[in-house]
Amino acid sequence: MFYDHHFIGMHWIWWIIITIIAVLIFFDLIPFKKKNEDQEDPINILKKRFARGEIEKEEFDERKRIIKETKIT
């Protein structure tokens, strides 16, 4: 009844689509996860540490100066 050759041409298309998606996922070409490109700025890390009280004002100022001097623009 349903096997009278109406859908014979469509089966190979679905296998090609599934294969392409599997290859893209395997080689990580689909950007579904974040990469390490969103790294936090050192100055922001320093500000957070100062706000939490981990470092004193003098140490904050000294490290901030060092970071700004060595920062590559």
N, C-alpha and C positions, 0 to 999 in steps of 0.2 A: 504494500500500500504506500508507505512513505519512502520506499527504496526504489522508486522507479526513475532514478537518475536525474532528479531535478536539482539536487544540491552537489553533484559530483564536482563541479568547477570551483566551489567555495572552500573545500577542505584544505587545499594546499595554501591558500591565502592565510588562513588562520595559523597554520604551522609556521609560515614565514614570519608573521607578526609576533608570535610567541617566541620564536628563536631570536629575533632582533631585540626584543625586550630583555630576554635572558642574557644576551651578550652585553647589552648596555649596562645592566645591573652588575654583571660579573666584572666588567672592566671599570666600574665606578664612573660611568659617563653621565649618569642621571644625577643631577645635583639635589638629592633628597636629604642630605645631611650637611651641616656646616663644616667647613674646613677650618684650619688653624689660622685663617686670614684675619679673624676677628680678635686678635691679641690685644690685650689692654695696654694702654699707654703707661709708661713708667711713672710719669708725673701723677697720673690718677691713682696709681697704686700707692705712691708716696703720700698723697693727700688722704687716702683712706686710712693708711696706717697712722698718720698724725691724728686724724679724727677719732680713731679708736683708742688713742693714748699709748700706742706701742712705742712711739718715738717722741722725743722732746723737740721744742721749737728750734733749738740750735742745730740738732742733728737733721731736722727737716730742711732747714735753710741750707746747710752744707751739702746734703745729698741733692737737693734741688739744683744748686749751683753746679755741682759735678755733672749731673744729668744734662743740663743745658749746655755745658761746655763740650761734652763729648757727643752730643746728639748730631747725627748726620742728617743734613737737610737736602 
